[in-house]
Amino acid sequence: MKNLFQKVTVLLALACVGRAETRIKELVSIEGVRDNQLIGYGLVVGLAGTGDRVQTVFSAQSLTNLLQRMGLTVSPTAIQVKNTAAVMITATLPPFAQPGSRIDVTAAAIGDAPSLQGGILLMTGLKGSDSQVYAVAQGPLVIGGFVAGGQGNSKVVNHPTVGRMPNGAIVERTVPAPAFGNQLRLQLQQADFATSARIASVVNKRFAGAAHADNSARVTIGVPEDWQKQPTEFIAEIESLTIEPDATARIIVNERTGTIIMGKQVHIAPVAIMQGNLTVEIQTTQEVSQPNALSNGGTTKVTPQVSTTVTQDATKNLVLKNGATVEELVQALTSIGSTPRDIISILQNLKAAGALEAELAVI
């Protein structure tokens, strides 16, 4: 059986040039401009016998409560409806969403319903963290899987107990929008002092003296007087500015898949690497021992024969000079026939020896 790491691909990011200019829009978010999560409890009906079973009592109780609001009184213990399933509804309300606009929702079964295929979600209010209803969802579910067959002969594809409703909810209430006054605060998605300072510098070139880097994660911008009545246009102008973001030298290693990703900032201190492979192979074969054709009392026996073979490759070595780059490291490791497992081990040893000038993250 081949080694797993011989079947996977080693991904090496060998960027030999500086990072491209990136818009500030991709690097920051506006303080106060954020999504809001919504959640709700509802019923999915119209299932072809794949709804909740007897063990799930809250779906029957919910159905009787719904029927009672419509003028029909039924005891929850007197009904058994297999075409109904209780679900939890989740959605994300984007900033500045106005009443009447639509958002996507996701429904997930919380009982023992085996599938939501073909179901329709009844009107469900979606609440925010303040227990206020901000959207109402209703409509057919789109399932990315299905269940076919029954009893002991069935086939399940993907996950049939979760469904989506594209544009399935209507926004009923707006979230209080942030008020843009004399200041605008940018929050960096990846905190970095150099990137924060560069954002402030490029903004100050466009709007003299307007920006100040508070720390590695936030930049405060004073809105010029002639832009205070046009906050949207001012933000658009800021987001269109470009900088070259900085980043920490980092190596990402996924030992389960044999994937290694290294950035251009990684440097190697002067170091010598020696590598040798030792292989021990043990094989057991079964041999049959039979008596002679004319012998009396002889028996046939199976005797195991064990053979051991030890092979050791010659030690391979390489020397990296001062200031060696990632490209030189990879070329050197490839030249001595290193596998992904070998490269991961070498990187860990380089880090332990203090020769790897980068952060080593194992995921």
C-alpha positions in Angstrom: 0.0 0.0 0.0 1.4 3.3 -1.0 2.1 6.0 1.6 -0.8 8.4 1.9 1.6 11.3 1.5 2.7 10.1 -1.9 -0.8 10.6 -3.2 -1.3 14.2 -2.1 0.0 17.4 -3.6 2.3 19.7 -1.8 1.1 23.3 -2.4 4.0 25.8 -2.2 3.2 29.5 -2.7 6.5 30.8 -4.1 5.7 34.5 -4.6 9.0 36.0 -5.8 7.6 39.5 -6.2 5.9 41.9 -3.8 2.2 41.6 -3.0 -0.2 43.3 -5.4 -1.9 46.5 -4.5 -5.1 45.7 -2.6 -8.1 48.0 -2.1 -8.8 49.1 1.4 -12.3 47.7 0.9 -10.9 44.1 1.0 -8.9 44.8 4.1 -11.3 46.6 6.5 -14.8 46.8 7.7 -16.6 50.0 8.8 -17.3 50.1 12.6 -21.0 49.7 13.2 -21.7 48.3 9.7 -22.3 44.6 10.5 -24.6 41.6 9.9 -27.1 40.5 12.4 -28.0 36.8 13.0 -31.7 35.8 13.1 -33.3 32.6 14.4 -36.8 31.1 14.5 -38.8 27.9 15.2 -41.2 26.7 12.6 -43.0 23.7 11.0 -42.4 22.1 7.6 -45.4 20.4 6.1 -46.1 18.4 3.0 -43.6 15.7 3.7 -44.3 12.3 2.1 -44.3 10.3 5.4 -40.8 11.5 6.3 -41.8 13.8 9.1 -41.3 13.5 12.9 -42.1 10.3 14.6 -44.1 9.7 17.8 -41.0 10.3 19.9 -40.9 14.0 18.9 -43.7 15.5 21.0 -43.0 19.2 20.4 -43.9 19.0 16.6 -47.4 17.6 17.5 -47.8 20.3 20.1 -46.7 23.0 17.7 -49.2 21.8 15.1 -52.1 21.8 17.6 -51.2 25.3 18.6 -51.2 26.4 15.0 -54.5 24.8 14.4 -56.0 26.3 17.5 -55.1 29.8 16.3 -57.0 29.0 13.1 -60.1 28.0 15.1 -59.6 24.2 15.2 -59.0 22.6 18.6 -57.2 19.2 18.7 -55.5 17.4 21.5 -51.8 16.9 20.8 -52.0 13.3 22.1 -54.8 12.5 19.7 -52.9 13.2 16.5 -50.1 11.5 14.7 -49.0 13.4 11.6 -46.0 12.0 9.7 -46.0 14.7 7.1 -44.9 17.5 9.5 -41.5 18.2 10.9 -40.2 20.8 13.5 -37.3 22.9 12.2 -35.0 25.7 13.4 -34.7 28.6 10.9 -31.5 30.6 10.7 -30.7 33.7 8.6 -28.3 36.6 8.4 -29.7 40.1 8.2 -27.3 42.3 6.2 -26.6 45.9 7.2 -29.1 48.6 5.9 -31.6 45.9 4.9 -34.9 47.7 4.3 -38.5 46.4 4.9 -39.7 44.5 1.9 -36.2 43.2 0.9 -35.6 39.5 0.9 -32.9 37.3 2.5 -31.9 33.7 2.3 -32.8 31.3 5.1 -31.7 27.8 6.2 -34.0 25.2 7.8 -32.7 22.3 9.8 -34.8 19.4 11.4 -34.6 19.2 15.2 -36.7 16.1 15.6 -36.3 12.6 14.1 -37.6 13.4 10.7 -35.4 11.5 8.2 -35.9 14.0 5.3 -37.3 17.4 4.5 -37.6 16.7 0.8 -40.6 18.3 -0.8 -41.6 20.2 2.4 -43.0 23.7 2.7 -42.1 26.0 5.6 -45.1 27.6 7.2 -44.9 31.3 8.2 -42.1 31.7 10.7 -41.0 34.8 12.5 -37.2 35.3 12.7 -36.0 37.0 15.8 -32.8 38.8 16.7 -30.8 38.8 19.9 -33.3 41.4 21.3 -36.3 39.0 20.8 -37.8 41.3 18.2 -39.1 39.9 14.8 -37.0 41.3 12.0 -38.1 39.0 9.1 -40.8 36.4 8.2 -40.0 33.2 6.3 -42.3 31.0 4.3 -42.1 28.8 1.2 -40.7 25.6 -0.3 -37.4 24.2 0.8 -34.5 23.3 -1.6 -32.8 20.1 -0.4 -29.3 19.2 -1.6 -29.9 15.5 -1.0 -32.5 12.8 -1.0 -33.5 9.5 0.6 -34.7 6.7 -1.7 -36.0 3.2 -0.9 -37.1 2.0 2.5 -36.7 -0.7 5.2 -33.3 -2.3 4.8 -32.8 -1.2 1.2 -32.4 2.6 1.1 -30.0 5.1 -0.4 -29.1 8.5 1.3 -27.4 11.2 -0.8 -25.9 14.3 0.9 -27.8 15.7 3.9 -31.6 15.6 3.5 -32.5 17.1 6.9 -31.2 20.6 6.0 -32.7 22.8 3.4 -32.3 26.3 2.0 -34.8 28.9 0.9 -33.2 31.5 -1.5 -34.9 34.8 -0.9 -37.3 32.9 1.4 -37.7 35.6 4.1 -39.1 39.1 3.8 -37.5 41.8 6.0 -40.2 43.4 8.3 -38.0 45.6 10.5 -34.8 47.6 10.0 -31.8 47.4 12.4 -30.7 50.7 13.8 -28.1 52.0 11.3 -24.9 53.6 12.5 -24.7 57.3 12.4 -21.7 58.6 10.6 -20.7 61.9 12.2 -17.3 63.6 12.2 -15.4 60.4 12.4 -15.2 57.1 10.6 -13.5 54.1 12.1 -12.0 51.3 10.0 -11.5 47.8 11.6 -8.8 45.7 10.0 -9.9 42.1 9.2 -6.3 40.9 10.0 -4.7 43.0 12.7 -1.2 44.3 11.7 0.6 47.4 12.7 2.3 47.9 9.4 -0.9 47.6 7.4 -2.7 49.9 9.8 0.0 52.6 9.4 -0.1 52.2 5.6 -3.9 52.7 5.5 -3.5 55.9 7.5 -0.7 57.1 5.3 -2.6 56.6 2.0 -5.8 58.2 3.4 -3.7 61.2 4.5 -2.3 61.6 1.0 -5.9 61.8 -0.3 -7.4 63.8 2.6 -4.6 65.7 4.3 -4.3 64.9 8.0 -7.6 63.1 8.2 -6.5 59.6 9.3 -4.8 58.2 12.4 -3.8 54.6 13.2 -5.1 53.9 16.7 -3.6 50.4 16.9 -3.0 47.3 14.8 -6.7 46.7 14.3 -8.3 50.2 13.9 -7.8 53.4 12.0 -9.8 56.5 12.8 -10.5 58.9 10.0 -11.8 62.4 10.5 -14.5 63.3 7.9 -13.6 66.6 6.1 -16.2 69.3 6.4 -17.1 69.3 2.8 -17.8 65.5 2.9 -19.9 65.4 6.0 -23.1 65.7 4.0 -22.0 62.9 1.7 -20.9 60.0 4.0 -21.7 57.3 1.4 -19.5 58.9 -1.2 -16.8 59.5 1.3 -16.7 55.9 2.4 -16.7 54.8 -1.3 -13.7 57.1 -1.9 -11.8 55.6 1.1 -12.5 52.0 0.0 -11.2 52.6 -3.5 -7.8 53.6 -2.2 -5.1 50.9 -2.6 -2.2 49.8 -0.4 0.3 46.9 -0.2 -0.8 45.0 3.0 1.8 43.5 5.2 1.7 40.1 6.8 3.6 37.9 9.2 5.9 35.3 7.7 4.0 32.1 8.2 4.0 28.4 7.1 0.8 26.4 7.2 1.2 22.7 7.6 -1.7 20.2 7.3 -0.1 16.8 8.2 -3.4 14.9 7.6 -3.4 15.8 3.9 0.3 16.5 3.4 -0.4 20.1 2.3 2.2 22.8 2.9 1.8 26.5 2.1 4.6 29.0 2.5 4.6 32.7 1.8 7.4 34.8 0.3 8.4 36.4 3.6 9.8 33.2 4.9 13.6 33.2 5.2 16.0 30.5 6.4 19.1 31.1 8.6 22.4 29.4 7.6 21.8 25.7 8.3 22.9 22.3 7.1 20.3 19.6 6.6 21.1 15.8 6.4 18.5 13.3 5.5 18.6 9.4 5.4 15.9 6.8 5.0 15.9 3.5 6.9 13.4 0.9 5.7 12.7 -2.4 7.5 10.6 -4.9 5.6 9.3 -8.1 7.3 7.6 -10.7 5.2 5.9 -14.0 6.3 5.2 -16.8 3.9 3.4 -20.0 4.5 5.0 -23.2 3.3 3.4 -26.6 3.2 5.4 -29.6 4.4 4.0 -33.0 3.2 5.2 -36.6 4.0 6.6 -38.9 1.3 4.1 -40.8 -0.8 4.8 -44.2 0.8 5.4 -43.0 4.4 3.3 -44.3 7.3 1.8 -41.9 9.9 3.0 -38.8 8.3 1.0 -35.5 8.4 0.8 -32.4 6.4 1.9 -29.3 8.2 2.0 -25.5 7.4 5.2 -23.9 8.5 5.6 -20.1 8.5 8.8 -18.7 7.0 9.8 -15.2 8.2 12.3 -13.1 6.3 13.6 -9.7 7.3 15.2 -7.2 5.0 16.8 -3.9 6.0 17.7 -1.2 3.5 19.2 2.2 4.2 19.6 5.0 1.7 22.8 7.0 1.7 22.5 10.2 3.8 21.7 13.2 1.6 22.7 16.7 2.8 22.3 20.3 1.7 23.5 23.6 3.0 21.5 26.8 3.0 23.3 30.1 3.0 22.4 33.2 4.9 19.2 34.8 3.6 17.9 31.7 1.8 14.4 32.1 0.4 11.5 29.7 0.3 12.2 29.0 -3.4 15.7 28.0 -2.6 14.5 25.8 0.3 12.0 24.0 -1.8 14.4 23.5 -4.7 17.0 22.1 -2.2 14.5 19.7 -0.6 13.2 18.5 -4.0 16.8 17.9 -5.2 17.4 15.4 -2.4 14.1 13.6 -3.0 12.2 14.7 0.1 8.5 13.6 0.4 5.8 15.8 2.0 6.3 13.9 5.2 10.0 14.6 5.1 9.4 18.3 4.4 7.0 18.7 7.3 9.5 17.0 9.6 12.4 19.2 8.3 10.3 22.4 8.8 9.5 21.4 12.4 13.2 20.7 13.1 14.2 24.0 11.5 11.8 25.8 13.8 13.1 23.9 16.8 16.7 24.8 15.8 15.8 28.5 15.5 16.7 28.6 11.8 13.2 29.2 10.5 12.3 32.8 10.5 8.6 32.3 10.3 5.6 31.2 12.3 4.9 27.5 11.9 1.2 26.7 12.2 0.0 23.1 12.2 -3.7 22.6 11.4 
